[in-house]
Amino acid sequence: MKHGFIKVAAVTPRVTVADCNANLSEALKLFNYAHDMGVKLVVFPELTFTGSTAGDLFFSDTLLLSAQNALLEYAEKTSYSDTISIIGFPLIVNNKIYNSAAICQGGEILGIVPKQNLTYNEKRYFSDCPCGMEYVEIGERVCEFGTDLFFACNELSEFRFALEIGDDLFSLVPPSSHFAANGVTVIANPGAFYETVSAWDKQTSAVLAQSLRCRCGYILSSAGMGESTTDFVFGGRAVIAENGDTLAQKKAFASEQILVSEIDVKLLASEQRKLSAESDKKLRRIDFSLELCDTELTRFVDPHPFIPECKKELDERCRTILSIQAAGLAQRVQKAYAKKCVIGISGGLDSCLALLAAIRTMDILGRPHSDVVGVTMPCFGTTGRTKANAEILCAELGCELRCVNIADAVRQHFSDIGHDESNRNVVYENSQARERTQVLMDIANIENGLVVGTGDLSELALGWATYNGDHMSMYGVNGDIPKTLIRKIVCYCAEEAERNGQKELARVLIDIVDTPVSPELLPADESGNIAQKTEDLVGPYEIHDFYIYNFLRYGFSPDKLYRLAKIAFKGIYDEETLAKWLKNFVKRFFAQQFKRSCLPDGPKVGSVGLSPRGDWRMPSDASSAEWMKDIL
């Protein structure tokens, strides 16, 4: 349970219709298996002890009493564990039968929840949820009863769960919506959905949509093999979701009977804190305790959270981002009455993407590509490879290229301020960056144009920008895009160029992707290759983008970031490397906030951003002490 991870299971036992003892044995077997796996919350299907297809046998005293006894025996025989069970059974109260689920832990029945939205067929056997009844008797036990129950862990305040049963999910306002508005982070659904063509796709979509809408975890366990096939066939499907994402899914008719994953309730609590949803429904809280332990994670941890795994989804994301960039820049160009877009072209990734976005902007505006002015400004660290790529890129895209060698201007500046050129410190580097920005701004004035910024999200998070140098522009089209995703977008553009027969453009784009990331502010090596490689100085961007996403999106603590990074990058980076760059990330992120507090405008493209206006608001003098203490 450390860091908020709760191991949960959706169980689909083999059912023997109307044989409660056989179903009890099956449930106990699977519970013991789940307990041994460290599961803390087990969800069985609807009407587990009887089967959901018992039909008119639900009117039988024999079946109803047998189901009640099975529940009591189940609670007793699972008393050795603090694992919570949610298990379905028919409950008879005041000569009414309710399709219910019991919540059991440590030999106790914490509560019983009836189904709220009965299907047409179910209404033949079961009654609607009664109003005003808060307690029921089962054997000699008095148990809390109702649809207003939620259950809260004493040891982990973010772990709060509640139930909706089967078709409750498909009601106009599902019960889970009220629970989530009151801080419930996990919804369990013991269901009994039969198989029809495409039905499960709709059910899974509903689970994912509801978990996203409610910012909750969702566990759905459906009736499995052994149910009567008189009218329907049951496949024993199950799904575990979190905040709109599938953590685990069990296919129909699969041999396994238990689906396990871990739900991050701290993540969900963080997401719910951002919502303004409220509910006027009054709920009853039932407390329970769990032994705190370190949950072994089996869930997938994505090392590249900004990049979809599916190629189709990745292409769509790249296409969408380019469209947003171009549309935003087009609006700014029109409103500023700009005649030209001026971009500093280095032959690197960021300026390449900014140029591609500017070209698409001209297409939107119906203007020639020559209205984009690419300016290459070689100086002490410029290599032949990057300069050539900048020239070829501009030629292939049909934009105007200007070359302004700034070496003499920078040397004059060194002389003016009394700096020794042999001292290659931050003054040596930043003087070049600021000179380049001055050139761009002045060219934009000459052309009645607008300087398009190239800095990206990864650089902004790390403060890897020269204040009032490459940090500044008139519109920053890349500010919301991380470095790892920029690579993919440029690759997408290369594939697009290849399909259009623009082979030289495709070639140069791929070479730009393969070029080491560098500001080229220090002289090249003896072979003329880039000597100053950014990732050697601040760390691999794929590590930082992983930290950036999870820190900004979910507010994870540094020790949780480190734990997840060890899983995500296992076999790629050792633990010392991950810890080193985590410390570097936290230190730089706090220290460099002053650069982000005065960023130029730019389009928002994703759920993670650093705009001081629409995304990240943080004082420039905030202390990192509490976060640094959390780092190993």
Backbone torsions as a table, in degrees:
resi	resn	phi	psi	omega
1	MET	NA	-2.9	177.5
2	LYS	-59.4	140.9	-178.3
3	HIS	66.3	10.3	174.6
4	GLY	91.1	9.6	-178.9
5	PHE	-86.7	122.6	178.1
6	ILE	-112.7	121.4	178.0
7	LYS	-79.5	124.5	-175.8
8	VAL	-126.7	161.0	179.9
9	ALA	-141.9	139.8	168.8
10	ALA	-106.9	119.8	-172.8
11	VAL	-110.7	135.3	177.9
12	THR	-125.0	83.4	-177.3
13	PRO	-69.4	156.3	172.0
14	ARG	-74.3	128.8	-172.8
15	VAL	-100.7	139.8	167.1
16	THR	-113.6	106.9	-171.0
17	VAL	-59.6	126.7	175.8
18	ALA	73.9	5.8	177.0
19	ASP	-108.0	88.9	-173.6
20	CYS	-65.7	-36.2	-179.8
21	ASN	-65.9	-42.3	178.0
22	ALA	-64.0	-40.2	179.5
23	ASN	-69.8	-32.2	175.0
24	LEU	-63.3	-46.5	-180.0
25	SER	-60.6	-42.3	178.8
26	GLU	-64.2	-42.6	-179.6
27	ALA	-64.9	-42.2	179.4
28	LEU	-64.8	-39.8	178.5
29	LYS	-60.1	-46.1	-178.2
30	LEU	-72.5	-33.8	175.5
31	PHE	-62.3	-46.5	-179.7
32	ASN	-60.4	-39.0	178.6
33	TYR	-64.3	-44.0	179.5
34	ALA	-64.9	-41.6	178.6
35	HIS	-58.7	-43.9	-179.3
36	ASP	-65.1	-23.6	178.0
37	MET	-84.7	-3.4	-179.7
38	GLY	86.1	15.2	179.1
39	VAL	-68.9	139.4	179.5
40	LYS	-108.7	-15.3	178.3
41	LEU	-141.5	118.6	-178.2
42	VAL	-114.9	128.2	179.9
43	VAL	-115.0	115.8	175.3
44	PHE	-92.5	168.4	-179.3
45	PRO	-74.9	174.7	174.5
46	GLU	-62.3	136.0	175.7
47	LEU	52.6	50.0	-175.9
48	THR	-59.7	-43.9	-171.8
49	PHE	-73.9	-23.8	-177.0
50	THR	-110.4	-23.3	-166.0
51	GLY	88.4	147.6	-176.7
52	SER	-84.2	-8.4	-175.5
53	THR	-109.7	28.2	-177.7
54	ALA	-71.3	-14.9	174.8
55	GLY	61.9	-136.0	-176.4
56	ASP	-69.3	-7.8	173.4
57	LEU	-64.3	-18.3	176.0
58	PHE	-63.2	-18.5	177.2
59	PHE	-83.2	-4.9	-175.3
60	SER	-82.9	128.1	174.8
61	ASP	-58.9	-36.2	-178.5
62	THR	-60.4	-47.5	-179.2
63	LEU	-68.0	-42.9	-177.2
64	LEU	-65.1	-42.3	178.8
65	LEU	-68.2	-39.9	178.7
66	SER	-62.5	-39.7	178.8
67	ALA	-65.4	-40.8	178.6
68	GLN	-63.5	-44.8	178.7
69	ASN	-64.1	-37.0	178.7
70	ALA	-63.3	-40.3	178.5
71	LEU	-62.9	-46.2	-179.5
72	LEU	-62.5	-40.8	179.0
73	GLU	-68.7	-37.7	177.4
74	TYR	-60.9	-45.7	179.4
75	ALA	-60.6	-41.4	-178.9
76	GLU	-66.4	-43.4	-174.5
77	LYS	-80.1	-7.8	174.2
78	THR	-107.2	12.6	-175.7
79	SER	-68.8	-16.7	-178.1
80	TYR	-72.2	-13.1	-171.5
81	SER	-120.4	151.5	173.5
82	ASP	-93.8	5.8	175.3
83	THR	-64.5	136.1	-178.0
84	ILE	-91.8	135.2	176.4
85	SER	-114.0	140.8	170.0
86	ILE	-120.0	115.9	-169.9
87	ILE	-139.3	134.2	-173.0
88	GLY	-88.1	144.9	178.8
89	PHE	-161.6	160.0	175.4
90	PRO	-86.7	126.1	-178.1
91	LEU	-108.0	130.5	177.1
92	ILE	-107.5	124.6	178.9
93	VAL	-139.7	126.4	178.1
94	ASN	52.1	43.3	178.4
95	ASN	62.0	23.8	172.7
96	LYS	-117.8	146.4	179.0
97	ILE	-109.6	131.5	-179.7
98	TYR	-120.6	131.6	173.0
99	ASN	-75.2	106.2	-167.3
100	SER	-127.4	168.7	172.3
101	ALA	-134.5	135.1	178.9
102	ALA	-100.7	143.6	177.0
103	ILE	-108.5	112.9	-173.7
104	CYS	-116.3	143.6	174.4
105	GLN	-159.4	132.9	174.0
106	GLY	54.6	36.2	179.7
107	GLY	86.4	-6.6	-179.4
108	GLU	-103.9	154.2	169.6
109	ILE	-103.4	105.2	-173.8
110	LEU	-69.7	-29.8	-178.8
111	GLY	179.6	167.3	178.4
112	ILE	-133.3	131.0	-177.0
113	VAL	-118.1	124.6	176.7
114	PRO	-87.5	155.6	176.1
115	LYS	-71.5	139.3	-174.7
116	GLN	-96.8	-33.4	-173.1
117	ASN	-119.1	94.6	-176.9
118	LEU	-83.4	143.2	175.1
119	THR	-75.7	170.1	-179.7
120	TYR	-58.0	-44.8	-179.7
121	ASN	-66.4	-37.7	-178.0
122	GLU	-65.6	-30.5	-177.7
123	LYS	-66.4	-12.8	174.2
124	ARG	-67.1	-31.3	-173.8
125	TYR	-111.4	-37.2	-169.2
126	PHE	-110.1	154.1	179.6
127	SER	-99.5	154.9	174.2
128	ASP	-66.3	156.4	-178.5
129	CYS	-58.5	128.1	-178.8
130	PRO	-76.3	149.4	176.6
131	CYS	-93.0	141.9	173.4
132	GLY	84.2	-8.7	179.8
133	MET	-91.3	115.2	-175.3
134	GLU	-108.7	-14.0	-179.2
135	TYR	-139.4	148.7	174.8
136	VAL	-135.8	157.2	177.4
137	GLU	-104.4	133.0	173.5
138	ILE	-129.3	110.5	-171.8
139	GLY	62.9	-124.6	178.7
140	GLU	-100.7	8.5	-178.2
141	ARG	-97.2	145.0	171.3
142	VAL	-109.7	120.2	-173.9
143	CYS	-119.5	144.8	174.2
144	GLU	-67.8	141.8	-172.5
145	PHE	-140.3	139.6	175.0
146	GLY	148.4	168.0	178.8
147	THR	-89.8	1.4	-176.8
148	ASP	-103.8	15.5	-176.4
149	LEU	-89.4	135.5	165.1
150	PHE	-134.5	160.6	-168.0
151	PHE	-125.2	129.0	-171.5
152	ALA	-123.5	133.9	-179.3
153	CYS	-83.4	129.6	-179.9
154	ASN	-68.6	-34.6	-173.4
155	GLU	-86.8	-20.4	-179.3
156	LEU	-137.8	97.2	-170.4
157	SER	-62.5	-24.4	-178.6
158	GLU	-77.3	-13.2	-179.3
159	PHE	-90.6	99.1	178.7
160	ARG	-134.0	123.7	-177.1
161	PHE	-125.5	160.2	178.3
162	ALA	-150.3	174.5	-174.7
163	LEU	-121.8	147.0	155.5
164	GLU	-136.3	146.2	-168.6
165	ILE	-113.0	123.5	173.4
166	GLY	52.3	-117.4	-174.2
167	ASP	-71.6	-2.4	170.1
168	ASP	-53.0	-33.5	-179.4
169	LEU	-59.5	-31.4	-173.0
170	PHE	-98.6	10.7	176.1
171	SER	-71.5	165.3	-176.4
172	LEU	-58.2	-44.8	173.5
173	VAL	-125.6	96.2	-177.4
174	PRO	-59.2	145.5	177.7
175	PRO	-53.0	-33.3	-178.1
176	SER	-60.0	-27.9	179.1
177	SER	-64.4	-42.2	177.4
178	HIS	-66.8	-40.7	-179.0
179	PHE	-64.0	-45.4	-178.8
180	ALA	-63.2	-36.3	178.1
181	ALA	-65.6	-16.3	177.3
182	ASN	-108.2	21.5	170.6
183	GLY	89.7	10.5	176.3
184	VAL	-76.7	130.0	-174.3
185	THR	-103.5	-15.3	-179.4
186	VAL	-132.5	130.2	175.9
187	ILE	-113.6	129.0	175.7
188	ALA	-107.2	136.4	179.5
189	ASN	-129.6	99.0	171.0
190	PRO	-79.0	108.1	-173.1
191	GLY	-116.9	177.0	176.6
192	ALA	-147.5	72.9	-176.6
193	PHE	-97.1	128.3	179.3
194	TYR	-88.4	165.3	-174.3
195	GLU	-86.4	130.0	165.5
196	THR	-142.7	164.9	-178.3
197	VAL	-60.3	124.8	175.7
198	SER	69.2	-0.6	-177.4
199	ALA	-63.3	-41.6	-176.4
200	TRP	-65.8	-33.7	177.5
201	ASP	-59.5	-40.5	178.8
202	LYS	-69.2	-38.7	180.0
203	GLN	-67.3	-42.4	177.7
204	THR	-64.0	-42.0	177.9
205	SER	-60.3	-38.8	178.5
206	ALA	-65.5	-41.1	178.0
207	VAL	-61.7	-47.8	-178.6
208	LEU	-64.2	-42.3	-179.8
209	ALA	-64.4	-41.5	-178.9
210	GLN	-70.4	-37.5	178.5
211	SER	-66.6	-32.7	176.5
212	LEU	-73.8	-44.8	-178.9
213	ARG	-61.0	-40.6	-175.9
214	CYS	-93.0	-3.5	-175.3
215	ARG	51.2	52.6	-175.1
216	CYS	-133.2	167.6	166.1
217	GLY	-86.6	150.3	-177.1
218	TYR	-140.2	127.5	-179.5
219	ILE	-121.0	115.1	178.4
220	LEU	-115.3	123.0	176.7
221	SER	-121.0	123.7	-175.1
222	SER	-111.9	154.7	-176.9
223	ALA	-56.9	143.0	-172.6
224	GLY	-116.6	-158.0	-177.1
225	MET	-59.6	143.9	-179.8
226	GLY	108.6	-21.7	174.3
227	GLU	-63.5	153.0	-179.4
228	SER	-61.3	137.1	177.5
229	THR	-103.1	21.2	179.0
230	THR	-54.5	-44.8	179.5
231	ASP	-122.8	-30.5	-173.9
232	PHE	-131.0	158.9	173.4
233	VAL	-116.6	133.1	-177.7
234	PHE	-111.0	134.2	-173.1
235	GLY	-104.8	-3.9	179.3
236	GLY	65.5	42.8	179.2
237	ARG	-79.5	160.9	176.8
238	ALA	-157.3	153.6	177.2
239	VAL	-148.9	142.4	173.4
240	ILE	-121.7	121.9	-176.1
241	ALA	-125.0	160.8	178.4
242	GLU	-148.7	115.8	173.0
243	ASN	53.8	39.5	176.6
244	GLY	91.4	-2.9	-180.0
245	ASP	-112.1	145.8	176.1
246	THR	-83.3	119.9	175.1
247	LEU	-85.9	-40.1	-179.8
248	ALA	-157.9	151.4	-178.9
249	GLN	-148.6	137.9	178.5
250	LYS	-109.5	126.6	-178.1
251	LYS	-78.4	164.7	179.6
252	ALA	-65.4	141.1	174.5
253	PHE	62.6	19.6	177.0
254	ALA	-71.5	151.7	-175.9
255	SER	-73.9	-31.8	-179.0
256	GLU	-69.3	149.8	-176.5
257	GLN	-114.3	-1.2	-177.5
258	ILE	-137.9	131.6	179.3
259	LEU	-114.2	125.4	-172.7
260	VAL	-125.9	140.1	169.8
261	SER	-158.3	-175.1	179.9
262	GLU	-123.1	128.5	177.1
263	ILE	-100.0	133.2	-177.9
264	ASP	-93.5	95.4	-175.6
265	VAL	-74.4	-24.8	175.4
266	LYS	-69.0	-39.3	175.4
267	LEU	-60.5	-45.6	-177.6
268	LEU	-66.5	-39.0	177.1
269	ALA	-63.0	-39.0	177.1
270	SER	-62.8	-40.8	178.7
271	GLU	-67.2	-40.8	-179.2
272	GLN	-67.3	-29.6	179.1
273	ARG	-64.1	-19.9	180.0
274	LYS	-86.3	-9.3	-179.2
275	LEU	-88.3	154.0	176.2
276	SER	-110.0	13.6	-176.6
277	ALA	-66.3	142.3	176.8
278	GLU	-136.1	155.0	176.6
279	SER	-134.9	139.2	178.6
280	ASP	-91.2	4.8	-180.0
281	LYS	-76.0	127.3	179.2
282	LYS	-83.1	131.9	-176.3
283	LEU	-118.2	155.3	174.6
284	ARG	-107.1	131.6	-177.8
285	ARG	-99.1	133.6	174.0
286	ILE	-120.3	120.7	-178.4
287	ASP	-86.0	148.2	172.9
288	PHE	-144.9	166.3	-178.3
289	SER	-121.7	148.1	174.8
290	LEU	-134.5	143.0	174.6
291	GLU	-71.1	124.5	-179.9
292	LEU	-70.4	131.2	179.5
293	CYS	-149.8	166.9	-179.9
294	ASP	-89.8	110.1	-176.5
295	THR	-72.8	126.0	174.2
296	GLU	-74.5	127.0	-175.5
297	LEU	-90.2	129.8	173.7
298	THR	-114.7	-11.3	-178.1
299	ARG	-70.1	153.7	179.0
300	PHE	-72.9	132.5	174.4
301	VAL	-112.6	114.3	-174.0
302	ASP	-74.9	118.6	178.2
303	PRO	-72.6	-17.5	-178.3
304	HIS	-127.5	72.6	-172.4
305	PRO	-65.1	-18.8	178.8
306	PHE	-83.4	-11.3	-170.5
307	ILE	-116.7	116.5	177.0
308	PRO	-63.0	144.2	178.0
309	GLU	-72.0	-38.3	-177.6
310	CYS	-72.2	127.9	-178.4
311	LYS	-60.7	-39.1	179.5
312	LYS	-62.5	-44.0	178.9
313	GLU	-66.8	-38.2	179.1
314	LEU	-63.7	-44.9	179.1
315	ASP	-61.5	-40.9	179.4
316	GLU	-65.4	-38.4	178.2
317	ARG	-65.0	-44.0	179.4
318	CYS	-61.7	-44.6	-179.7
319	ARG	-62.1	-42.7	-179.2
320	THR	-65.6	-43.1	-179.0
321	ILE	-64.3	-43.5	178.0
322	LEU	-61.1	-38.0	178.9
323	SER	-66.4	-41.4	178.9
324	ILE	-65.0	-45.3	179.1
325	GLN	-57.5	-49.0	-175.9
326	ALA	-66.4	-42.1	-179.7
327	ALA	-64.9	-41.5	178.5
328	GLY	-64.6	-44.5	180.0
329	LEU	-66.8	-37.0	178.7
330	ALA	-61.3	-43.2	177.9
331	GLN	-61.7	-43.7	-178.9
332	ARG	-66.8	-40.4	178.4
333	VAL	-60.2	-43.8	-179.5
334	GLN	-66.9	-45.6	-177.0
335	LYS	-69.8	-26.4	178.9
336	ALA	-91.2	-1.2	-177.0
337	TYR	53.7	38.6	-177.1
338	ALA	-80.0	135.5	178.5
339	LYS	-90.2	-23.2	-177.2
340	LYS	-138.8	154.9	166.4
341	CYS	-108.1	124.7	-176.4
342	VAL	-110.2	126.0	-175.3
343	ILE	-133.9	132.8	172.7
344	GLY	-76.7	117.7	-175.7
345	ILE	-105.1	113.5	-176.8
346	SER	-100.7	-14.4	-171.1
347	GLY	88.7	8.4	178.6
348	GLY	-103.8	179.4	-174.3
349	LEU	-62.2	-51.7	-171.0
350	ASP	-63.7	-47.6	-179.8
351	SER	-67.6	-29.8	176.0
352	CYS	-62.2	-47.8	-179.8
353	LEU	-65.5	-40.9	179.0
354	ALA	-61.2	-39.4	178.6
355	LEU	-66.2	-43.4	178.2
356	LEU	-60.9	-39.4	178.0
357	ALA	-66.8	-38.8	-179.8
358	ALA	-66.9	-37.0	177.6
359	ILE	-63.5	-43.2	177.3
360	ARG	-64.9	-31.9	176.6
361	THR	-61.9	-43.8	179.4
362	MET	-65.0	-34.1	176.2
363	ASP	-63.7	-40.5	177.7
364	ILE	-63.1	-41.0	-176.1
365	LEU	-82.9	-6.8	-178.4
366	GLY	70.3	31.6	-178.5
367	ARG	-113.0	157.7	-178.2
368	PRO	-69.6	151.8	178.0
369	HIS	-63.3	-22.0	179.3
370	SER	-67.8	-9.9	174.0
371	ASP	-76.2	-2.2	171.9
372	VAL	-100.5	123.4	-180.0
373	VAL	-106.5	113.0	175.2
374	GLY	-93.6	127.9	-176.8
375	VAL	-117.2	117.5	174.3
376	THR	-100.2	134.0	-172.5
377	MET	-129.0	75.4	-178.2
378	PRO	-62.4	146.6	175.8
379	CYS	-150.0	-147.8	-168.3
380	PHE	-64.7	-31.3	-173.8
381	GLY	-104.7	2.2	-176.7
382	THR	-70.3	133.4	179.2
383	THR	-103.6	160.2	179.0
384	GLY	-62.5	-33.9	-178.6
385	ARG	-64.6	-49.9	-176.9
386	THR	-69.5	-37.8	179.3
387	LYS	-65.1	-43.0	179.7
388	ALA	-64.6	-41.4	179.5
389	ASN	-63.6	-38.4	177.9
390	ALA	-62.6	-42.3	-179.1
391	GLU	-66.9	-45.4	-179.2
392	ILE	-65.1	-41.7	-178.7
393	LEU	-58.8	-48.2	-179.7
394	CYS	-64.1	-40.1	179.7
395	ALA	-63.7	-43.8	-177.8
396	GLU	-68.5	-31.1	-179.1
397	LEU	-88.5	-9.3	176.0
398	GLY	78.5	20.6	178.2
399	CYS	-96.4	164.9	179.6
400	GLU	-75.8	138.2	178.1
401	LEU	-118.0	130.3	173.8
402	ARG	-124.4	141.8	178.0
403	CYS	-115.7	121.3	178.0
404	VAL	-123.2	105.0	178.4
405	ASN	-77.0	118.6	-173.2
406	ILE	-99.2	5.4	-174.3
407	ALA	-59.2	-46.9	-178.0
408	ASP	-65.6	-39.0	179.8
409	ALA	-64.8	-38.5	179.7
410	VAL	-69.4	-40.4	178.2
411	ARG	-63.1	-39.7	176.5
412	GLN	-61.9	-38.6	178.0
413	HIS	-64.9	-41.1	177.1
414	PHE	-58.8	-42.6	-179.9
415	SER	-65.0	-40.5	-178.0
416	ASP	-63.9	-37.1	-175.5
417	ILE	-99.7	-0.6	177.2
418	GLY	76.0	37.4	179.2
419	HIS	-101.9	133.7	177.5
420	ASP	-79.2	120.9	-176.4
421	GLU	-61.6	-25.6	179.5
422	SER	-73.4	-14.8	177.3
423	ASN	-87.9	99.2	-173.2
424	ARG	-93.1	59.6	179.9
425	ASN	-93.5	-162.9	-177.5
426	VAL	-64.6	-29.4	176.7
427	VAL	-64.3	-42.6	179.0
428	TYR	-59.2	-43.3	-177.3
429	GLU	-75.6	-49.6	-173.6
430	ASN	-70.1	-26.4	177.1
431	SER	-61.3	-37.8	178.2
432	GLN	-67.9	-44.4	-178.4
433	ALA	-62.7	-41.3	-178.6
434	ARG	-73.2	-33.1	176.7
435	GLU	-65.1	-39.9	178.5
436	ARG	-63.0	-40.7	179.1
437	THR	-66.2	-39.3	178.1
438	GLN	-62.4	-42.0	179.3
439	VAL	-61.1	-46.0	-179.1
440	LEU	-62.1	-45.5	-178.7
441	MET	-62.7	-40.7	-177.5
442	ASP	-71.9	-37.3	175.6
443	ILE	-63.9	-39.8	177.7
444	ALA	-61.6	-37.2	176.3
445	ASN	-65.0	-42.8	-179.7
446	ILE	-61.3	-42.0	-173.9
447	GLU	-92.8	5.6	-174.3
448	ASN	53.9	46.0	-173.9
449	GLY	-113.7	-167.7	-174.6
450	LEU	-136.1	129.0	179.5
451	VAL	-80.9	122.2	178.8
452	VAL	-93.8	120.9	-178.7
453	GLY	-75.9	155.4	-176.0
454	THR	-119.1	-10.6	-175.8
455	GLY	-62.5	142.7	-175.1
456	ASP	-109.9	174.9	-176.6
457	LEU	-61.5	-41.2	-178.1
458	SER	-63.0	-44.3	179.6
459	GLU	-66.0	-38.7	-179.8
460	LEU	-66.3	-38.8	179.4
461	ALA	-64.0	-37.2	-178.2
462	LEU	-89.7	-7.6	-176.4
463	GLY	70.8	23.4	-177.3
464	TRP	-84.1	67.7	179.8
465	ALA	-156.6	147.3	178.0
466	THR	-83.5	121.0	-179.1
467	TYR	-57.4	126.9	-176.5
468	ASN	62.3	20.4	170.3
469	GLY	-113.1	-118.4	177.1
470	ASP	-65.1	-9.5	175.9
471	HIS	-67.2	-22.8	-170.3
472	MET	-115.2	144.8	175.3
473	SER	-161.7	-173.1	176.7
474	MET	-99.9	-16.3	174.1
475	TYR	-165.4	120.1	-175.8
476	GLY	-100.5	102.0	-173.3
477	VAL	-77.4	-18.3	-175.9
478	ASN	-102.0	0.7	-168.7
479	GLY	-61.7	-18.5	-178.2
480	ASP	-105.2	7.1	-172.7
481	ILE	-115.9	124.8	179.8
482	PRO	-76.4	160.1	-175.4
483	LYS	-59.5	-41.1	-178.3
484	THR	-62.7	-35.4	-180.0
485	LEU	-77.6	-32.3	177.0
486	ILE	-59.4	-41.0	176.7
487	ARG	-55.4	-45.7	-177.3
488	LYS	-67.5	-36.2	-179.9
489	ILE	-67.6	-41.8	178.3
490	VAL	-65.9	-38.5	175.1
491	CYS	-62.1	-40.6	177.3
492	TYR	-60.3	-42.9	178.8
493	CYS	-65.7	-34.6	176.9
494	ALA	-64.9	-42.1	177.4
495	GLU	-63.9	-39.6	178.1
496	GLU	-62.9	-43.1	178.5
497	ALA	-64.1	-39.2	178.4
498	GLU	-62.0	-43.4	178.7
499	ARG	-63.8	-30.8	-179.0
500	ASN	-87.8	5.5	178.4
501	GLY	81.0	10.6	180.0
502	GLN	-92.2	71.9	-171.2
503	LYS	-66.4	-38.9	-180.0
504	GLU	-68.9	-37.4	175.7
505	LEU	-64.1	-44.3	178.3
506	ALA	-60.3	-41.1	-178.2
507	ARG	-64.4	-45.6	-177.0
508	VAL	-69.4	-33.6	177.5
509	LEU	-64.3	-41.7	178.4
510	ILE	-66.2	-37.8	178.6
511	ASP	-66.6	-35.3	176.4
512	ILE	-64.9	-41.3	176.9
513	VAL	-60.6	-36.9	-177.0
514	ASP	-82.4	-8.7	-179.1
515	THR	-77.2	132.1	177.9
516	PRO	-57.0	138.9	179.3
517	VAL	-68.4	127.7	-178.2
518	SER	-158.5	144.0	172.0
519	PRO	-80.0	-10.6	-179.8
520	GLU	50.6	53.1	178.4
521	LEU	-106.0	-6.8	174.7
522	LEU	-116.2	148.8	-177.0
523	PRO	-55.6	149.7	177.8
524	ALA	-67.1	167.1	179.0
525	ASP	-76.7	-177.2	-174.6
526	GLU	-62.0	-24.3	-180.0
527	SER	-91.5	2.6	179.9
528	GLY	83.0	13.0	-179.5
529	ASN	-94.8	162.1	179.4
530	ILE	-59.9	125.9	179.1
531	ALA	-99.1	-30.9	-176.9
532	GLN	-96.9	96.7	-178.8
533	LYS	-102.6	120.9	-173.8
534	THR	-56.0	-44.4	-174.3
535	GLU	-69.2	-19.1	173.0
536	ASP	-74.1	-24.8	-174.7
537	LEU	-93.6	-45.8	-176.1
538	VAL	-107.4	-11.8	179.2
539	GLY	112.0	160.2	179.8
540	PRO	-60.1	133.4	-177.7
541	TYR	-66.1	-28.5	179.5
542	GLU	-67.2	-31.9	175.1
543	ILE	-70.0	-48.2	-177.8
544	HIS	-64.4	-38.1	179.0
545	ASP	-66.0	-33.7	174.3
546	PHE	-63.4	-46.4	178.4
547	TYR	-65.3	-42.5	-178.4
548	ILE	-59.3	-49.5	-176.9
549	TYR	-59.9	-52.2	-173.8
550	ASN	-74.0	-27.4	177.0
551	PHE	-75.3	-46.0	-177.4
552	LEU	-78.3	-40.4	-174.2
553	ARG	-74.6	-40.9	-172.8
554	TYR	-120.5	-6.1	178.9
555	GLY	69.3	28.4	-178.8
556	PHE	-61.2	144.7	175.9
557	SER	-73.5	157.9	179.8
558	PRO	-57.5	-38.4	-179.4
559	ASP	-68.8	-30.2	175.7
560	LYS	-73.3	-39.8	174.3
561	LEU	-57.0	-43.4	-178.9
562	TYR	-65.4	-42.7	179.3
563	ARG	-61.1	-45.9	-178.8
564	LEU	-69.4	-36.9	179.3
565	ALA	-63.4	-36.9	178.7
566	LYS	-62.6	-33.1	177.1
567	ILE	-76.8	-46.6	-175.5
568	ALA	-63.7	-38.4	-173.8
569	PHE	-109.5	22.8	179.3
570	LYS	-58.8	129.9	-179.0
571	GLY	82.8	-3.8	179.3
572	ILE	-109.5	-48.7	177.2
573	TYR	-128.0	143.3	176.8
574	ASP	-79.9	168.6	-174.4
575	GLU	-63.3	-36.5	-179.6
576	GLU	-63.9	-39.6	179.0
577	THR	-64.9	-43.8	-179.7
578	LEU	-64.4	-40.3	179.1
579	ALA	-67.6	-39.8	-179.7
580	LYS	-60.2	-47.5	-176.0
581	TRP	-78.7	-22.6	173.0
582	LEU	-66.1	-45.0	177.9
583	LYS	-61.1	-41.9	179.4
584	ASN	-63.9	-41.6	179.7
585	PHE	-61.6	-50.7	-177.5
586	VAL	-61.8	-44.8	-178.7
587	LYS	-61.0	-48.5	-177.2
588	ARG	-70.4	-38.3	-176.8
589	PHE	-59.1	-43.5	-179.8
590	PHE	-74.7	-43.6	-174.3
591	ALA	-67.5	-26.8	-174.0
592	GLN	-101.1	12.5	-178.5
593	GLN	-59.7	-30.7	-176.9
594	PHE	-59.7	-27.5	178.5
595	LYS	-73.5	-32.8	-178.3
596	ARG	-79.8	-20.6	-177.1
597	SER	-69.1	-16.1	-177.9
598	CYS	-130.4	40.7	179.7
599	LEU	-71.8	150.1	172.6
600	PRO	-71.3	166.9	176.6
601	ASP	-62.0	157.4	176.4
602	GLY	-174.2	158.0	-174.8
603	PRO	-77.1	139.0	172.8
604	LYS	-82.2	132.2	-178.2
605	VAL	-122.6	-15.9	-176.4
606	GLY	-144.7	-171.0	-176.9
607	SER	-82.5	-9.8	180.0
608	VAL	-119.5	125.1	179.5
609	GLY	-154.6	168.2	-177.1
610	LEU	-125.6	15.5	177.1
611	SER	-59.8	131.2	178.8
612	PRO	-71.5	-7.7	-178.6
613	ARG	-99.4	-43.6	-173.3
614	GLY	-114.7	-8.0	-173.9
615	ASP	-127.8	-75.2	-170.3
616	TRP	-108.0	118.1	178.7
617	ARG	-116.9	113.1	-176.1
618	MET	-149.2	135.8	178.3
619	PRO	-65.7	144.1	-176.9
620	SER	-67.7	-18.7	-178.8
621	ASP	-108.9	24.3	177.1
622	ALA	-66.2	144.2	-178.5
623	SER	-88.2	142.0	177.2
624	SER	-96.6	6.0	-171.1
625	ALA	-55.9	-45.5	-177.7
626	GLU	-65.2	-35.4	-179.8
627	TRP	-75.7	-37.7	179.8
628	MET	-67.0	-32.3	177.4
629	LYS	-63.6	-25.6	-174.7
630	ASP	-83.1	-5.6	-177.4
631	ILE	-92.4	134.6	-178.3
632	LEU	-61.2	NA	NA
